[in-house]
């Protein structure tokens, strides 16, 4: 793991990943990497019919995230330029395991392992989580057309899947600190003190890792 700051923000749909990544980018003057969502031509169809459109949706995300992370590694991290991303590529497996059938998932996993074997590992992961009520409220507030048909049951299960995935990540990478923040208790968009607290926790984590922001 390198010493150039590479932070990723993760959590279920609607929890505020992009907003926090932007705030971190502005505060520390890090480059910002945002995942491509609206450009996925299958996503709207996916929310209408998960079983029919899951493989196409997940493959689009995987290929685009692979390209993004490759470019970021080449043009920023390898040149000692700090980066904060509003996703970690491991999220692909969270969604794929839930939506793909067994045959599709085995094919998908083979491709995923090939593409990600030399991807850079973050110095710190920020994990945002919140109740289903909070997630649904924030999704409705931002008003994305492609998200209007998200099932509350799907979103609830996704949150549980994230909890399991983060626990697995911590076992697999015990040297990468995971900062957990509860979106029900902290509103870093409206409350400056909450944001200051979260930025302070991140700065401390980077310092402990001998990575200077």
C-alpha positions in Angstrom: 0.0 0.0 0.0 1.4 3.4 -1.0 1.7 6.5 1.2 -0.2 8.8 -1.2 -3.7 9.4 0.2 -6.3 7.3 -1.5 -9.6 7.4 0.3 -12.8 5.8 -0.8 -16.3 6.5 0.6 -18.8 3.7 0.6 -22.3 2.8 1.7 -25.8 2.0 0.3 -27.7 4.0 -2.3 -28.7 7.5 -1.0 -26.5 7.6 2.0 -24.4 10.6 0.8 -21.2 9.1 -0.6 -20.7 11.7 -3.3 -21.5 14.7 -1.1 -19.0 13.6 1.5 -16.4 12.8 -1.2 -16.8 16.3 -2.6 -16.4 17.8 0.9 -13.2 15.8 1.5 -11.9 16.8 -1.9 -12.5 20.5 -1.2 -11.1 20.4 2.3 -7.9 18.5 1.6 -7.6 19.6 -2.0 -7.6 16.0 -3.2 -8.6 15.0 -6.7 -12.2 13.7 -6.8 -13.2 10.4 -8.5 -17.0 10.0 -9.0 -18.5 6.8 -10.2 -20.5 6.9 -13.4 -24.2 6.2 -12.6 -26.5 8.2 -14.8 -24.6 7.1 -18.0 -25.5 3.4 -17.4 -28.1 2.7 -20.1 -29.4 -0.3 -18.3 -29.9 1.1 -14.8 -33.5 2.3 -15.2 -34.5 -1.0 -16.7 -32.7 -2.7 -13.9 -34.8 -1.1 -11.2 -37.9 -2.0 -13.2 -36.8 -5.7 -13.7 -33.8 -6.7 -11.7 -33.7 -10.3 -12.9 -33.8 -9.4 -16.6 -31.2 -6.6 -16.6 -28.8 -7.4 -13.8 -25.9 -8.9 -15.8 -25.8 -6.0 -18.3 -26.0 -3.4 -15.6 -23.2 -5.0 -13.5 -20.9 -5.5 -16.4 -21.3 -1.8 -17.5 -20.4 -0.7 -14.0 -17.5 -3.0 -13.7 -15.9 -2.0 -17.0 -16.3 1.7 -16.4 -15.0 1.5 -12.8 -12.0 -0.5 -14.0 -11.2 2.2 -16.6 -11.7 5.0 -14.1 -9.5 3.4 -11.5 -6.8 2.6 -14.0 -6.7 6.2 -15.2 -6.6 7.5 -11.6 -3.8 5.1 -10.7 -1.8 6.2 -13.7 -2.3 9.9 -13.6 -2.7 10.6 -9.9 -1.8 7.9 -7.3 1.4 6.7 -9.1 2.4 10.4 -9.3 1.9 11.0 -5.6 -1.3 13.0 -6.2 -4.0 12.3 -3.5 -7.4 11.1 -4.5 -10.8 10.6 -2.9 -13.4 8.4 -4.6 -17.1 8.0 -3.9 -16.9 4.3 -4.4 -14.7 1.2 -4.0 -14.7 -1.3 -6.8 -15.5 -4.1 -4.3 -19.0 -2.8 -4.3 -19.5 -4.6 -7.6 -19.5 -7.9 -5.8 -22.1 -6.7 -3.3 -24.6 -5.9 -6.1 -23.6 -8.9 -8.3 -24.0 -11.4 -5.5 -27.5 -10.2 -4.8 -28.8 -9.8 -8.4 -27.0 -12.4 -10.6 -27.9 -16.1 -10.8 -25.3 -18.6 -9.8 -24.1 -19.2 -13.4 -23.9 -15.5 -14.2 -22.1 -14.7 -10.9 -19.3 -17.2 -11.5 -18.7 -15.7 -15.0 -18.8 -12.2 -13.5 -16.5 -13.1 -10.6 -13.9 -14.5 -13.0 -13.8 -11.3 -15.0 -13.8 -9.2 -11.8 -10.8 -11.0 -10.4 -8.8 -10.5 -13.6 -9.6 -6.8 -13.9 -9.0 -5.9 -10.2 -5.9 -8.0 -9.4 -3.6 -5.0 -9.8 -6.0 -2.2 -8.6 -4.6 0.2 -6.0 -5.8 -0.4 -2.4 -7.2 2.6 -0.4 -5.4 4.0 2.6 -8.7 4.6 4.4 -12.3 3.6 3.7 -15.2 5.7 5.0 -18.3 3.7 5.5 -21.6 5.6 5.7 -24.7 3.8 6.8 -28.2 4.8 7.7 -31.7 3.5 8.4 -34.0 2.6 5.5 -36.2 5.6 6.4 -33.2 7.9 6.0 -32.1 6.3 2.7 -35.5 6.5 1.2 -35.9 10.1 2.3 -32.6 11.2 0.7 -33.3 9.2 -2.5 -36.7 11.0 -2.9 -35.1 14.4 -2.1 -32.5 14.1 -4.8 -35.2 13.1 -7.3 -33.2 11.0 -9.8 -35.6 9.6 -12.4 -33.8 6.3 -12.6 -34.1 5.7 -8.9 -37.9 6.3 -8.6 -38.7 2.6 -8.8 -36.2 1.3 -6.2 -37.9 -1.2 -4.0 -37.6 -0.5 -0.2 -37.1 -4.3 0.2 -34.2 -4.2 -2.2 -32.7 -1.2 -0.4 -33.1 -2.8 3.0 -31.3 -6.0 1.8 -28.6 -3.9 0.2 -27.9 -2.3 3.5 -27.5 -5.7 5.1 -25.2 -6.8 2.3 -23.0 -3.8 2.8 -22.7 -4.6 6.5 -21.5 -8.1 5.7 -19.2 -6.9 2.9 -17.5 -4.3 5.2 -17.0 -6.9 7.9 -15.4 -9.2 5.3 -13.2 -6.3 4.0 -11.9 -5.6 7.5 -11.0 -9.2 7.9 -9.3 -9.4 4.5 -7.5 -6.0 4.9 -6.9 -5.5 8.6 -4.3 -2.8 8.0 -6.8 -0.6 6.1 -8.8 1.5 8.6 -12.6 1.7 8.1 -14.2 4.8 9.5 -17.9 4.2 10.2 -20.4 7.1 10.4 -24.1 6.8 11.1 -26.1 8.9 8.7 -29.1 9.0 11.1 -27.0 10.8 13.7 -24.7 12.8 11.5 -25.8 15.2 8.8 -22.6 16.6 7.3 -24.5 18.5 4.6 -26.6 20.6 6.9 -24.4 20.6 10.1 -20.9 22.0 9.8 -19.9 20.5 13.1 -20.7 17.0 11.9 -18.6 17.5 8.9 -15.7 19.0 10.9 -15.9 15.9 13.2 -15.8 13.5 10.2 -12.9 15.4 8.6 -11.0 15.3 11.8 -11.4 11.5 12.1 -10.2 11.1 8.6 -7.1 13.3 9.2 -6.3 11.3 12.3 -6.6 8.0 10.4 -4.3 9.3 7.6 -1.7 10.5 10.1 -1.7 7.1 11.9 -1.1 5.5 8.5 1.8 7.9 7.9 -0.1 9.4 5.0 -0.1 13.1 5.2 -3.2 14.9 3.9 
